[in-house]
Amino acid sequence: MISTNLEKEYILGLDIDRINCSATLFKQSRVIAHVEEERFIRIKRAPNRFPINAIKYCLSLVPEGLNSIAAINLGFDHEMFTYEVPMYFLEEWSKYPSKPPEAINFEKKYLNQKHPRLIRDLIVDELSKAGLVNVDVPPIYEYTHHYCHALCAHITSPFDKSLGIVVDGNSELDTYSVWDCDNTRLTKLFSKQLPHSLGWLYRTFTEFCGFEPNGGEGQLMGLAPYGKPNPELTENVKQLIDYPQTFDNNFDFDLDATFIYLSERDKAYPKFTKKFIELFGEPATPESSFETYYQNVAYAIQDVFEEVLLGMARRFIIQTGHHFLTLSGGVALNCKVNGHIWKESQDILDDVYIFPMSGDDGIGYGANLAHAVENITTDRNSYRLESAFLGPTYSDEQIASFCSSFTLRDDFGDLKQFESLTKSLSLELQATELEAVSNNPSSYQDIQEYALSFLENNLKFENNVTNYAAQQLADGKVVAWFQGAMEAGPRALGNRSILADPRDVRNRDRVNEKVKFRELWRPFCPSVLADKSDEYFITPTQCPYMINTFRVSKQTELVAPAIVHVDGTARPQFVTQSANRKYYQLIQEFFLITGVPMLLNTSMNIKGEPICCTPDDALQLFFATDIDVLVLGNSILEKQAAS
C-alpha cells in the first residue's frame, strides 16, 4: 500500500541500478546520510544487488524507521520505458540494420526491468522481505536522471549560478546534457541522446585495455600518461567519433556506435564488435595492459576524450556567459578531463566544481534534491553539503568491542595476503601452508587465537593520535587512518585512508605492491592543507573531493615525488579545518615535523574490495597487508616487526 504524509520530516533517495546501488537520507532539505551497498556486503560495486543494507543504515537514524519517511525518490524516470525508450529501440533497429540480432533479448529484459510498475513492486517487495514495512510504504517519486545529476553538482557547489554539464554512459536516453543553473532552478539547454555515448565509448576502451568495465575506467585514465602520441591510433579513434578540429560556437560530436555495439560481434572476442577488433587488434589481458601498444591506445582515447569534452564545454560557456562550471555524471570522475577543461578555459572560467558522488551511486542524492526543491524549499542555502563524510561512525567503546570479538577472515583474496598475515602474526608458516590451513576450521582456530592475542597485547589508547601518527609517517611507516564517519563516493578523504610520506618515492611502490596489491604504475593522490595549495600546484581551484588534476610545481616534484604522476600532474584533495578537523590536524603535525604540508593518501581497501566501513574491515586489512600502523579512533595498533 502506498501512502502520503506531508508531516513526516525525512525523505529517502535510492539508486537501485545494477551497479553501485546506494541510499541517501535527508531530513527536510539537509543530508543526513549517504551510503553505498558495497560497503556493507563487501562486494565491490555490489552488482545486481538491491541496497537493502544501505537502506537499513539510513532508517536506523530516524525515529520510526520507514514510518518516518515521507517519500522514496528515484533518479530515473521509469515512465519513459513504457513509450520513449521502446520507440528509440525500434528506430535503432531500422537505422542500424547491422545491429546484432541477440540485442533484442537484452532490450526485452531491459525494458521489463525498468518498467515503472515492476520497479515499484521491486521496492515494496524488498522492503517487505527485510521486515522494514510496519504499516505502509511511502509514496515513490521519480525524477529525470540527468536533472538529478545536474542538481547534485550545482546545488552542492559554492556558486549561485553555473553552467551545469552532465556526461555519462546513458540515462533514460540522454548521454550528454547542458543546464542553465540559477539557485535551485535548472533549465536544460542542450542534450545528446543514445547512441552518442561518450561514457560507453570510454568503457569500450577500458575493457579493450584489459580493465573491468564500469569500474576500471580510472585505471585506463592512469595508464594514458604512460603512452605516447601515435597519429595512426589517434586517427583510428577518430573513426569512432567525429568532431571539429577547431573550437567554436558550433562545436559538436557524433559517435559511430557501430564500432561500439550496433554491429556484428567479433567471434573471437564477442565483447567487442568485429569492426572494433579489425581497427584496434587483439584486446589486452590484465597481465598485458602495461604493454606499449595499450599505453598508446589509452593515450589516444584519453587525448580525444579531453579534446571533445573541452570543445563542448567551451561552446556552452561562451554561449551562456557563465563563469562557473559544475560537472556531474560518471564521466566527471575522469579527473584528467576535469583538469584539462579547467587548464584550457581559465580565460573564460572563474572556477569549476565536481560533485563527489558523480556516478550513479550519487543519483539518490539528486532525487532527494529534486523532491525537496519541488516540495520543501527553494532556498539554496538549505542544501549546503559540508563534507562527504556521510556514512557510519564508531565510538572508542564500539571500536574496543570490535577488537575484543575479532574473528580473522579465512577467505583472503590471494597468496600475497596470506603472506602478509604470516608476517603480521609472526607465524612459522609459509603463505601456502597458511592458505591450506584456512580451509580447515579447526586448524585455523589456532590462527584466530594468535590474532586475538596480538590485539590484546598490542592495542593501546593514545591521547594524541594525530601527533603519534604524524611522527610514524615521518619515520617512513605506512599508516591506516580510521576516523569518524565513512566517506561517500569513490575517494578516501581522510576518514578511511591509507597514508604514507610523499617525500620518499619508494612509498608509492611499496603501497602499491604490499598494501593495495595492484599494478606498480598506479598513481597516488596527495591530501594537502588548503591554504598551501598555491605553493604546490599551478593555478588550482578549490578541490575538496580529490576529483580534479593540476600540474604540480617544481617544489612539489622536489619534496613530494611519490604523489607526482608521470605526466607531471597530481589529483589533490585540499583539506580545510572546517571540513575535517582531525585530518587537518594530522597533516599540520606532519608539516611541523617535515616541512611538507601534504600526505600520500589512498583509500583504505585492497584492490578489488570496497573501502573499509567498520573497525572489523580495518582490522582485516591491517593483518592481511604490510600496513605498519592502524589508527582506530584514539586506539593504535602497531606491528612489532614493521618493515
C-alpha positions in Angstrom: 0.0 0.0 0.0 1.3 3.5 -0.9 0.6 6.4 1.5 1.4 10.1 1.8 2.1 12.0 5.0 3.3 15.6 4.4 4.1 16.0 8.1 7.0 13.4 8.0 10.4 15.0 8.0 12.6 12.5 6.2 13.0 11.5 2.6 14.9 8.6 1.2 16.7 8.7 -2.2 17.7 5.4 -3.8 19.9 4.2 -6.6 18.6 0.7 -7.5 20.5 0.3 -10.7 22.7 -2.8 -11.3 26.0 -1.2 -10.2 26.9 0.9 -7.2 23.5 1.0 -5.6 23.1 3.3 -2.7 20.7 5.1 -0.3 20.6 8.7 0.8 18.7 10.2 3.7 17.6 13.8 4.1 15.9 15.5 7.0 13.8 18.1 5.2 16.5 19.7 2.9 19.5 18.6 4.9 21.5 15.5 4.0 21.9 13.1 7.0 23.5 10.1 5.4 24.6 8.7 2.0 26.0 5.1 1.9 26.8 2.6 -0.8 25.6 -1.0 -0.6 29.1 -2.4 -1.4 30.5 -1.1 1.9 28.1 -3.4 3.9 28.2 -6.6 1.8 31.9 -6.2 1.0 31.5 -6.9 -2.7 32.9 -4.2 -5.0 30.2 -2.1 -6.7 27.5 -4.6 -5.4 26.5 -5.7 -8.9 22.8 -6.6 -9.4 22.0 -6.0 -5.7 19.3 -4.0 -4.1 20.6 -1.5 -1.5 18.8 -3.1 1.4 21.7 -2.8 3.9 22.3 0.9 2.9 18.6 1.5 3.4 18.7 -0.2 6.8 21.5 2.0 7.9 19.6 5.1 6.8 16.5 4.0 8.6 18.4 3.3 11.8 19.0 7.1 12.0 15.3 8.1 12.1 12.8 7.7 15.0 10.3 5.2 13.5 12.2 3.6 10.6 10.3 3.5 7.3 7.3 5.1 9.0 9.3 8.3 9.4 9.9 8.5 5.6 7.6 10.9 3.7 8.8 9.9 0.2 11.1 7.5 -1.6 12.8 9.2 -4.5 14.4 7.7 -7.6 16.8 9.5 -10.0 15.4 7.7 -13.1 12.1 8.4 -14.9 10.9 4.8 -15.5 7.7 6.1 -17.2 9.9 6.7 -20.3 10.4 2.9 -20.5 6.7 2.5 -21.5 6.9 4.6 -24.6 10.0 6.8 -25.4 12.7 4.1 -24.8 10.8 1.3 -26.7 10.3 3.8 -29.6 14.0 4.6 -29.6 14.9 0.9 -29.8 12.5 0.5 -32.8 14.1 3.4 -34.6 17.6 2.0 -33.8 16.6 -1.3 -35.5 15.6 0.5 -38.7 18.6 2.8 -38.6 21.2 0.2 -37.9 20.5 -3.0 -39.9 23.8 -4.5 -38.9 22.8 -4.4 -35.2 23.3 -8.0 -33.8 20.1 -10.0 -33.5 20.9 -11.1 -30.0 20.4 -7.5 -28.9 16.6 -8.0 -28.9 16.9 -10.3 -25.9 18.8 -7.6 -24.0 16.2 -5.0 -24.9 13.3 -7.1 -23.8 14.9 -7.8 -20.5 16.0 -4.2 -20.0 12.5 -2.8 -20.8 11.0 -5.3 -18.4 13.4 -4.5 -15.6 12.8 -0.7 -16.0 9.0 -0.9 -16.2 7.6 1.6 -13.6 5.1 -0.9 -12.2 7.8 -3.5 -11.7 10.2 -1.0 -10.2 7.6 -0.1 -7.6 6.8 -3.8 -7.0 10.6 -4.5 -6.5 11.0 -1.7 -3.9 7.9 -2.8 -1.9 8.9 -6.4 -2.1 12.5 -5.8 -1.0 11.4 -3.6 1.9 8.8 -6.1 3.0 11.2 -9.1 2.8 13.6 -7.2 5.0 10.9 -6.6 7.6 11.0 -2.9 7.3 7.3 -2.3 6.4 5.1 -2.0 9.5 2.2 -0.1 8.1 2.6 1.5 4.7 5.3 2.0 2.1 5.9 5.7 1.4 5.0 7.1 -2.0 7.6 6.6 -4.6 8.6 9.6 -6.9 10.8 9.5 -10.0 12.9 12.3 -11.5 14.8 12.5 -14.7 18.3 11.1 -14.4 20.4 13.9 -15.8 18.3 16.5 -14.0 19.2 14.8 -10.7 22.9 14.7 -11.7 22.9 18.4 -12.6 21.1 19.3 -9.3 23.7 17.4 -7.3 26.6 19.4 -8.8 25.1 22.8 -8.8 23.2 22.9 -5.5 26.2 21.5 -3.5 28.6 23.8 -5.3 29.8 27.2 -3.9 28.1 29.0 -6.9 24.7 30.7 -7.0 24.7 30.4 -10.8 26.6 27.9 -13.0 26.7 26.1 -16.3 25.9 22.5 -15.5 27.2 19.7 -17.7 26.3 16.1 -17.2 28.1 13.3 -19.1 27.6 9.5 -18.5 27.0 6.2 -20.3 23.3 6.6 -20.5 20.2 7.7 -18.6 16.7 7.1 -19.9 18.1 8.3 -23.3 20.3 11.3 -22.6 24.1 10.8 -22.6 25.3 14.5 -22.6 23.3 17.4 -21.3 23.8 21.1 -20.6 22.0 23.1 -17.9 21.5 26.7 -17.0 21.6 26.6 -13.2 20.3 29.5 -11.2 19.9 28.9 -7.5 17.5 25.9 -7.3 16.1 26.4 -10.8 17.7 24.4 -13.6 16.8 24.7 -17.3 18.0 22.2 -19.9 19.7 24.0 -22.8 21.0 21.0 -24.8 21.3 17.3 -24.9 22.6 14.4 -26.9 21.0 11.0 -26.7 21.9 7.4 -27.5 23.7 6.1 -29.3 26.1 9.0 -28.9 27.5 8.0 -25.6 31.0 9.2 -24.6 30.7 7.0 -21.4 30.1 3.9 -23.5 33.0 4.8 -25.8 35.4 5.2 -22.9 34.1 2.0 -21.3 34.8 0.0 -24.5 38.4 1.2 -24.5 38.6 0.4 -20.8 37.7 -3.2 -21.5 40.0 -3.3 -24.6 43.0 -2.3 -22.5 42.4 -5.1 -20.0 40.4 -3.5 -17.2 37.0 -4.2 -15.8 34.2 -2.0 -17.4 32.1 0.1 -15.0 35.0 0.3 -12.6 38.3 0.1 -14.4 37.9 3.4 -16.2 40.2 5.1 -13.6 42.9 2.6 -14.5 42.6 3.5 -18.1 42.9 7.2 -17.1 46.0 6.4 -15.0 47.6 4.3 -17.9 47.1 7.0 -20.5 50.0 9.3 -19.4 52.5 6.4 -20.0 51.6 6.4 -23.7 52.9 8.5 -26.4 51.2 10.3 -29.3 50.6 8.0 -32.2 49.0 9.6 -35.2 47.7 6.3 -36.6 46.0 5.4 -33.3 44.5 8.8 -33.0 43.1 8.6 -36.5 41.6 5.2 -35.6 39.9 6.7 -32.6 38.6 9.5 -34.7 36.8 6.9 -36.9 34.6 6.2 -33.9 34.0 9.9 -33.0 33.7 12.8 -35.4 34.3 16.3 -34.1 35.6 19.7 -35.5 39.3 20.4 -35.1 38.7 24.0 -34.0 36.7 25.2 -31.0 33.8 27.5 -31.9 30.2 28.0 -31.0 29.1 25.2 -33.3 31.4 22.5 -31.7 29.7 19.1 -31.5 30.5 15.5 -31.8 28.9 12.4 -33.4 29.7 8.8 -32.3 29.7 6.0 -34.8 28.2 3.4 -32.4 28.5 0.6 -35.0 32.1 0.3 -33.6 30.8 0.1 -30.1 27.7 -2.1 -30.1 25.5 -1.5 -33.2 27.1 -4.1 -35.5 28.2 -7.7 -35.7 30.1 -9.0 -32.7 33.6 -10.4 -33.2 33.6 -14.2 -33.0 36.9 -14.5 -31.1 36.2 -11.5 -28.8 32.4 -11.3 -28.5 32.6 -8.4 -26.0 33.6 -6.2 -29.0 32.3 -5.6 -32.4 34.1 -7.1 -35.4 34.7 -3.5 -36.7 36.4 -2.5 -33.5 38.7 -5.5 -33.4 39.6 -5.1 -37.1 40.7 -1.5 -36.3 42.5 -2.0 -33.0 43.5 -5.6 -32.9 43.6 -8.1 -30.0 42.4 -6.9 -26.6 44.7 -6.8 -23.6 44.6 -9.1 -20.7 45.1 -7.8 -17.2 48.7 -9.0 -17.4 49.4 -7.3 -20.7 47.7 -3.9 -20.0 51.0 -2.1 -19.4 52.5 -3.1 -22.8 53.5 -0.2 -25.0 50.7 -0.7 -27.5 47.9 -0.4 -24.9 49.6 2.5 -23.2 49.4 4.3 -26.6 45.8 3.3 -27.1 45.0 4.6 -23.7 46.8 7.9 -24.5 44.9 8.2 -27.8 41.4 7.7 -26.4 42.1 9.9 -23.3 43.5 12.7 -25.6 40.5 12.6 -27.9 38.2 12.4 -24.9 39.7 15.5 -23.4 39.5 17.5 -26.6 35.9 16.6 -27.3 34.7 17.5 -23.7 36.8 20.7 -23.7 35.3 21.7 -27.0 31.8 21.1 -25.8 32.4 22.9 -22.5 33.9 26.0 -24.2 31.0 26.1 -26.6 28.4 26.5 -23.9 30.4 28.6 -21.5 30.8 31.1 -24.3 27.2 30.9 -25.5 25.8 31.4 -22.0 28.3 33.7 -20.5 28.6 31.7 -17.3 31.8 32.0 -15.4 31.3 28.9 -13.1 31.1 25.3 -14.3 29.6 22.4 -12.4 30.2 18.8 -13.6 28.5 15.5 -12.8 27.7 12.1 -14.2 30.0 9.1 -14.3 32.4 10.8 -16.8 33.0 13.6 -14.3 35.0 11.1 -12.3 37.6 11.4 -15.1 39.7 13.9 -13.2 42.2 14.4 -16.1 39.3 15.6 -18.3 38.2 17.9 -15.5 41.8 19.2 -15.2 42.1 19.7 -18.9 38.9 21.7 -19.1 40.0 23.9 -16.2 43.5 24.4 -17.6 42.3 25.3 -21.1 39.4 27.5 -20.1 40.8 29.9 -17.5 40.3 32.7 -20.0 36.6 32.3 -19.7 36.1 30.4 -16.4 36.5 31.6 -12.8 36.1 28.2 -11.1 34.9 24.6 -11.6 33.2 22.2 -9.1 32.6 18.5 -9.4 30.1 16.6 -7.2 32.0 14.0 -5.1 29.5 11.2 -5.9 29.2 12.0 -9.6 28.5 8.4 -10.7 25.1 6.8 -10.3 25.9 5.9 -6.7 25.0 9.6 -6.0 21.8 9.7 -8.0 19.6 9.1 -5.0 21.1 12.3 -3.5 20.0 14.1 -6.6 16.5 12.6 -6.5 16.1 13.8 -2.9 17.2 17.3 -4.0 14.6 17.2 -6.8 11.9 16.2 -4.4 12.9 18.8 -1.8 13.2 21.7 -4.3 9.7 20.8 -5.5 8.1 20.2 -2.1 10.1 21.6 0.7 12.1 24.7 0.0 13.7 26.6 -2.9 16.3 28.3 -0.6 19.6 27.0 -2.0 21.4 27.7 1.3 19.3 25.0 2.9 21.1 22.3 0.8 24.6 23.0 1.9 27.0 20.0 1.7 29.5 20.4 4.5 31.5 17.3 3.6 31.3 13.9 2.1 31.6 12.2 5.5 28.0 10.7 5.4 28.5 7.1 6.5 28.7 5.1 9.7 30.8 6.4 12.6 32.1 4.4 15.6 32.9 5.5 19.2 36.1 4.3 21.0 33.8 2.0 23.0 32.5 0.4 19.9 36.0 0.1 18.4 37.1 -1.7 21.6 34.1 -4.1 21.3 35.0 -4.9 17.7 38.6 -5.7 18.8 37.6 -7.9 21.7 35.3 -10.0 19.5 37.5 -10.0 16.4 37.4 -13.1 14.1 40.0 -13.3 11.3 38.7 -13.9 7.8 39.6 -17.2 6.1 38.9 -16.0 2.6 41.6 -13.5 1.8 41.9 -12.8 -1.9 45.3 -14.2 -2.8 48.5 -15.6 -1.6 50.1 -12.2 -1.1 47.5 -11.5 1.7 48.3 -14.8 3.4 52.0 -13.9 3.1 51.3 -10.6 4.9 49.2 -12.4 7.5 52.1 -14.7 8.4 54.4 -11.7 8.9 51.8 -9.7 10.8 51.4 -12.5 13.3 55.0 -13.8 13.2 53.7 -17.2 12.2 56.2 -20.0 11.5 54.3 -20.9 8.3 54.7 -20.3 4.7 51.9 -18.5 2.9 50.9 -21.6 1.0 50.7 -23.5 4.3 48.5 -20.8 5.9 46.2 -20.8 2.9 45.8 -24.5 3.2 45.2 -24.2 7.0 42.5 -21.6 6.4 40.4 -24.2 4.7 40.3 -26.3 7.9 38.1 -24.5 10.6 39.6 -26.5 13.5 43.2 -25.8 12.4 42.5 -22.2 11.6 41.3 -21.7 15.1 44.9 -21.5 16.3 45.5 -18.7 13.9 42.4 -16.9 15.3 43.9 -17.2 18.7 47.1 -15.7 17.5 45.2 -12.7 16.1 43.2 -12.1 19.3 46.4 -12.4 21.4 48.1 -9.9 19.2 45.2 -7.5 19.7 45.1 -8.0 23.4 48.9 -7.3 23.7 49.3 -4.5 21.2 46.2 -2.4 21.1 46.6 0.7 23.1 44.9 4.0 23.7 46.8 7.1 22.6 46.0 10.6 24.0 47.3 12.4 20.9 46.8 10.2 17.8 47.5 13.0 15.3 50.9 13.7 16.8 51.7 10.0 17.1 50.6 9.2 13.6 52.4 12.2 12.1 55.6 11.0 13.7 55.1 7.5 12.4 54.5 8.8 8.9 57.6 11.0 9.1 59.6 7.9 10.2 58.5 6.1 7.0 55.7 4.0 8.3 52.5 3.2 6.3 49.5 4.2 8.5 45.9 3.2 8.1 43.8 6.0 9.4 40.2 5.1 10.5 38.3 8.1 11.9 34.8 9.5 12.2 32.1 9.0 9.6 32.9 7.0 6.4 33.3 8.9 3.2 30.6 8.7 0.5 31.8 8.3 -3.1 34.8 6.5 -4.5 37.6 8.7 -2.9 39.1 8.3 0.5 39.1 11.8 2.0 40.8 11.3 5.3 38.5 9.1 7.4 39.1 5.7 5.7 42.6 6.3 4.3 45.9 4.6 3.9 48.6 7.2 4.4 52.4 7.5 3.7 55.2 10.0 3.5 55.1 11.6 0.0 58.8 12.7 0.2 60.0 9.1 -0.5 59.1 7.9 -4.0 59.7 4.3 -2.8 56.5 4.6 -0.7 54.5 4.7 -4.0 55.8 1.3 -5.0 55.6 -0.1 -1.5 51.9 0.8 -1.0 51.0 -0.4 -4.5 52.8 -3.7 -4.1 52.5 -4.6 -0.4 49.3 -2.9 0.7 47.0 -2.4 -2.3 48.3 -5.4 -4.2 47.9 -3.6 -7.5 50.0 -2.6 -10.5 53.2 -0.6 -9.7 52.4 2.1 -12.3 49.2 3.2 -10.5 49.5 6.7 -9.1 48.6 8.1 -5.7 46.9 11.3 -4.6 48.0 13.9 -2.1 46.0 15.4 0.7 47.2 19.0 1.1 46.5 21.8 3.6 44.2 24.0 1.5 46.0 27.2 2.4 49.2 25.8 0.9 47.7 24.7 -2.4 49.0 27.6 -4.5 52.6 26.7 -3.5 52.4 23.1 -4.7 50.0 23.3 -7.7 49.8 25.5 -10.7 46.6 27.6 -10.9 44.5 25.2 -8.8 40.8 25.7 -8.0 39.0 24.7 -4.8 39.2 20.9 -4.8 37.9 19.3 -1.6 37.0 15.9 -3.1 40.1 14.7 -4.9 38.3 14.9 -8.3 40.4 17.3 -10.4 44.0 17.3 -11.6 46.5 20.1 -11.7 50.1 20.4 -12.8 52.5 20.3 -9.9 55.0 23.0 -9.1 58.8 22.4 -9.2 58.7 22.4 -5.4 56.3 19.5 -5.3 58.5 17.5 -7.7 61.4 18.1 -5.3 59.7 17.5 -1.9 56.8 15.1 -2.7 57.8 12.9 -5.7 55.6 10.0 -4.5 52.4 11.8 -5.5 53.5 13.2 -8.9 52.2 11.3 -11.8 54.4 10.5 -14.9 52.8 13.5 -16.7 53.7 16.0 -14.0 50.2 16.2 -12.6 48.5 15.1 -9.4 44.9 14.7 -8.2 44.9 16.5 -4.9 42.4 16.9 -2.0 42.7 20.3 -0.4 41.8 19.9 3.3 40.3 22.6 5.4 39.9 22.6 9.2 36.2 23.1 8.9 35.6 20.1 6.7 37.8 17.6 8.7 39.4 19.0 11.8 41.3 15.8 12.9 42.7 15.1 9.4 43.7 18.7 9.0 45.5 18.5 12.4 47.3 15.3 11.3 48.6 17.0 8.1 49.5 20.1 10.1 51.5 18.0 12.6 53.3 16.2 9.7 54.0 19.7 8.2 55.6 20.8 11.5 57.8 17.8 11.6 58.8 17.6 7.9 58.1 21.0 6.3 55.8 19.3 3.8 52.1 20.1 4.2 50.7 17.0 2.5 50.4 13.3 2.8 50.2 10.5 0.2 46.6 9.3 0.6 44.8 6.2 -0.9 41.6 4.5 0.0 41.5 2.0 2.8 41.0 -1.1 0.8 42.8 -3.8 -1.2 42.4 -3.8 -5.0 39.1 -5.3 -5.9 37.5 -4.7 -2.5 35.3 -1.8 -1.2 36.6 0.9 1.1 36.5 -0.2 4.7 33.3 0.6 6.6 33.7 -0.9 10.1 36.5 -1.3 12.5 36.4 -5.1 11.7 37.1 -4.2 8.0 40.1 -2.2 9.0 41.5 -4.9 11.3 41.2 -7.5 8.5 43.1 -5.1 6.2 45.8 -4.5 8.8 46.6 -8.1 9.3 46.5 -9.1 5.6 48.7 -6.3 4.2 52.0 -4.7 5.1 50.5 -1.7 6.8 52.7 -0.8 9.7 50.2 1.1 11.9 46.5 1.1 12.3 44.9 4.1 14.0 41.3 3.3 15.0 39.8 6.4 16.6 42.0 7.0 19.5 43.4 3.5 19.6 46.6 2.4 17.8 47.8 -1.0 16.7 51.4 -1.3 15.5 53.2 -4.3 14.1 56.2 -5.3 16.1 58.4 -6.1 13.1 57.5 -3.2 10.9 59.3 -3.1 7.6 
